[in-house]
Amino acid sequence: MATYVLIHGGAADSWCWGPLAAELRDRGHEVVAPDLPCDDESAGLAEYADAVVEAIGDRGELVVVAHSFGGFTGPLVCDRVPVDLLVMLQAQVPAPGESPGEWWDNTGYGPARREADLRRGIAEGTEEDPRSFFLHDTPAALAAELLAEHQRGQAATPFGKSWPLDAWPKVPTRFLVASDDRFFPAEFMRRVVVERLGFQPDEMPGDHLPMLGHPKELAERLEAYRAEL
């Protein structure tokens, strides 16, 4: 039995992991999905990692899954506790010394997003509805609940401080791209993963939150990664 440690992204809470957590528990695993202090202006990435490490406690056989902005926290956890596997799920990949606020320009996110938007017929500067932008592949009831009850403010504090690691932690790492995400376009994510992690990512269907739209497939992919160890 493994312990899956699920790290959510920015301006969110751990509710988004519910369907995936159920799939993993049905397979006999333990799931730890803490809420990060993302709306606390006094909390930075160190405090985010503290929250995860505290939630892990003395559990072992850890598989860390980091989503979106959680990509800055997941490797910090791996640097502090023994982890068998890190899976980056449509996650931001930090570079040593880079702050989350610098990530966007450093990766060329803006031009990449504009190109992806134009390919799907969205003019520059268009304000898109969150439902169609982030959650177009998520079941309607889950998307509505997320938007109504599980959005949180995102404090600015973590974005101004450098990511503290000198190198990527020495832990087996996999990356899953959500091929239908409109926020982090797949072509952009593939490039960032190759440039920063040195390998080609795997892909699965889904918008920015594939754990809501495709929890069974995601669980199967995580289990397949674990079986390769």
C-alpha positions as CSV (number, residue, x, y, z in Angstrom):
1,M,0.0,0.0,0.0
2,A,1.3,3.4,-0.9
3,T,0.5,6.8,0.5
4,Y,-0.4,9.3,-2.2
5,V,0.3,12.9,-1.2
6,L,-1.8,15.3,-3.3
7,I,-0.7,18.9,-3.5
8,H,-3.2,21.4,-4.9
9,G,-2.5,24.5,-6.9
10,G,-3.0,28.2,-6.2
11,A,-6.2,29.9,-5.1
12,A,-7.7,26.5,-4.3
13,D,-8.2,23.8,-1.7
14,S,-7.9,20.1,-1.5
15,W,-11.5,19.5,-2.5
16,C,-10.4,19.2,-6.1
17,W,-8.7,15.9,-5.3
18,G,-11.9,14.2,-4.1
19,P,-12.6,12.0,-7.1
20,L,-9.0,10.9,-7.5
21,A,-8.6,10.2,-3.8
22,A,-11.7,8.0,-3.9
23,E,-10.2,6.0,-6.9
24,L,-6.9,5.6,-5.0
25,R,-8.5,4.5,-1.8
26,D,-10.6,2.0,-3.7
27,R,-7.3,0.5,-4.8
28,G,-6.2,0.1,-1.2
29,H,-4.0,3.2,-0.8
30,E,-3.9,5.9,1.8
31,V,-4.4,9.5,0.6
32,V,-3.0,12.7,2.2
33,A,-4.4,15.9,0.7
34,P,-3.7,18.9,2.9
35,D,-5.0,22.4,2.4
36,L,-2.2,24.8,1.8
37,P,-2.2,28.3,3.4
38,C,-2.6,30.0,0.0
39,D,-4.7,32.8,1.3
40,D,-2.3,33.7,4.2
41,E,-0.1,36.7,3.3
42,S,2.4,35.6,5.9
43,A,3.0,32.2,4.2
44,G,5.5,31.5,1.6
45,L,6.7,28.3,-0.1
46,A,8.4,27.1,3.0
47,E,5.2,27.2,4.9
48,Y,3.4,25.4,2.1
49,A,5.9,22.6,2.3
50,D,5.6,22.7,6.1
51,A,1.8,22.0,5.8
52,V,2.4,19.0,3.5
53,V,5.2,17.5,5.7
54,E,3.1,17.9,8.8
55,A,0.2,16.2,7.1
56,I,2.4,13.3,6.0
57,G,3.6,12.6,9.6
58,D,5.4,9.3,9.8
59,R,3.8,7.7,6.8
60,G,6.0,6.0,4.2
61,E,5.9,4.7,0.6
62,L,5.1,8.2,-0.5
63,V,4.0,9.2,-4.0
64,V,3.8,12.9,-4.3
65,V,1.5,14.4,-6.9
66,A,1.8,18.1,-7.5
67,H,-0.7,20.1,-9.6
68,S,-0.3,23.5,-11.2
69,F,1.3,26.0,-8.7
70,G,1.8,23.0,-6.4
71,G,4.8,22.2,-8.7
72,F,6.8,24.7,-6.7
73,T,5.9,22.9,-3.4
74,G,6.2,19.2,-4.5
75,P,10.0,19.2,-4.9
76,L,10.5,21.0,-1.6
77,V,8.6,18.2,0.1
78,C,10.7,15.6,-1.7
79,D,13.8,17.4,-0.4
80,R,12.6,17.0,3.2
81,V,11.1,13.5,3.5
82,P,11.9,10.2,1.7
83,V,9.7,10.0,-1.4
84,D,9.4,7.1,-3.8
85,L,8.0,9.0,-6.7
86,L,7.1,12.6,-7.7
87,V,4.5,13.1,-10.3
88,M,4.0,16.6,-11.7
89,L,0.5,17.0,-13.0
90,Q,0.1,19.9,-15.4
91,A,2.4,21.7,-13.0
92,Q,4.8,24.6,-13.1
93,V,8.4,23.4,-13.2
94,P,10.6,25.8,-11.1
95,A,14.3,26.5,-11.8
96,P,16.8,27.0,-9.0
97,G,16.7,30.5,-7.7
98,E,13.7,31.5,-9.7
99,S,10.7,33.0,-8.0
100,P,7.2,31.9,-9.0
101,G,6.6,35.5,-10.1
102,E,9.5,35.2,-12.5
103,W,8.4,31.9,-13.9
104,W,5.9,33.3,-16.4
105,D,8.4,35.5,-18.3
106,N,11.3,33.1,-17.9
107,T,9.3,30.3,-19.6
108,G,7.8,32.4,-22.3
109,Y,4.3,31.8,-21.1
110,G,2.7,35.0,-22.5
111,P,3.6,34.5,-26.1
112,A,2.9,30.8,-25.9
113,R,-0.6,31.4,-24.5
114,R,-1.3,34.1,-27.1
115,E,-0.3,31.7,-29.9
116,A,-2.5,28.9,-28.4
117,D,-5.4,31.2,-28.0
118,L,-5.2,32.4,-31.6
119,R,-5.1,28.8,-32.9
120,R,-8.5,28.2,-31.2
121,G,-9.9,31.5,-32.5
122,I,-9.6,33.6,-29.3
123,A,-8.5,37.2,-29.9
124,E,-5.8,38.7,-27.7
125,G,-7.2,40.4,-24.7
126,T,-10.5,38.4,-24.7
127,E,-11.8,37.7,-21.2
128,E,-12.9,34.1,-21.1
129,D,-15.4,32.6,-18.7
130,P,-13.6,30.5,-16.0
131,R,-15.9,27.6,-16.8
132,S,-14.9,27.4,-20.5
133,F,-11.3,28.4,-19.9
134,F,-10.2,26.2,-16.9
135,L,-13.0,23.6,-16.6
136,H,-14.4,22.9,-20.1
137,D,-13.7,19.2,-19.8
138,T,-14.9,18.9,-16.1
139,P,-18.4,17.5,-15.4
140,A,-20.8,20.4,-15.0
141,A,-21.8,19.7,-11.5
142,L,-18.2,19.5,-10.3
143,A,-17.3,22.6,-12.1
144,A,-20.2,24.6,-10.6
145,E,-19.3,23.3,-7.1
146,L,-15.7,24.3,-7.5
147,L,-16.4,27.8,-8.7
148,A,-19.1,28.4,-6.1
149,E,-17.5,26.9,-3.0
150,H,-13.8,26.1,-3.4
151,Q,-12.1,29.1,-4.8
152,R,-9.8,30.9,-2.4
153,G,-7.7,34.1,-2.5
154,Q,-4.1,33.6,-3.5
155,A,-1.6,35.5,-1.4
156,A,1.2,37.3,-3.3
157,T,3.9,36.4,-0.8
158,P,5.2,33.2,-2.5
159,F,5.6,34.8,-5.8
160,G,8.3,37.2,-4.7
161,K,10.7,34.7,-3.1
162,S,13.2,32.6,-4.9
163,W,12.7,28.8,-5.1
164,P,15.2,27.6,-2.6
165,L,16.6,24.4,-4.0
166,D,19.9,24.4,-5.9
167,A,18.9,21.4,-8.0
168,W,15.9,19.1,-8.6
169,P,15.6,16.6,-5.8
170,K,17.0,13.1,-6.4
171,V,13.7,11.4,-6.7
172,P,12.2,9.6,-9.7
173,T,10.0,12.2,-11.5
174,R,7.3,11.8,-14.0
175,F,5.2,14.5,-15.8
176,L,1.7,14.3,-17.0
177,V,0.4,17.0,-19.4
178,A,-3.4,17.6,-19.7
179,S,-3.7,17.8,-23.4
180,D,-6.8,19.9,-23.5
181,D,-5.8,22.6,-21.0
182,R,-6.3,26.1,-22.2
183,F,-4.5,27.8,-19.3
184,F,-1.2,25.9,-19.7
185,P,-1.3,24.9,-23.4
186,A,0.1,21.4,-24.0
187,E,2.7,22.5,-26.6
188,F,4.1,25.1,-24.1
189,M,4.1,22.5,-21.3
190,R,6.0,20.0,-23.4
191,R,8.7,22.5,-24.1
192,V,9.1,23.6,-20.5
193,V,9.4,20.0,-19.3
194,V,12.0,19.1,-21.9
195,E,14.0,22.3,-21.2
196,R,13.8,22.0,-17.4
197,L,13.5,18.3,-16.6
198,G,15.2,16.8,-19.6
199,F,12.6,14.3,-20.7
200,Q,9.4,14.1,-22.7
201,P,6.2,14.3,-20.6
202,D,3.4,11.8,-20.9
203,E,-0.1,13.1,-21.9
204,M,-3.7,12.4,-20.9
205,P,-7.0,14.0,-21.7
206,G,-8.3,16.9,-19.6
207,D,-8.5,20.6,-18.9
208,H,-6.6,22.3,-16.2
209,L,-8.0,20.0,-13.5
210,P,-7.8,16.5,-15.0
211,M,-8.3,15.0,-11.6
212,L,-11.9,16.1,-11.8
213,G,-12.7,15.1,-15.3
214,H,-10.6,11.9,-15.6
215,P,-10.0,10.6,-12.1
216,K,-10.0,6.9,-13.1
217,E,-7.6,7.3,-15.9
218,L,-5.3,9.4,-13.7
219,A,-5.4,6.8,-11.0
220,E,-4.4,4.1,-13.5
221,R,-1.6,6.2,-14.8
222,L,-0.3,6.9,-11.3
223,E,-0.5,3.2,-10.5
224,A,1.4,2.4,-13.7
225,Y,4.2,4.8,-12.7
226,R,4.4,3.3,-9.3
227,A,4.6,-0.2,-10.8
228,E,7.7,0.9,-12.8
229,L,9.7,1.7,-9.7
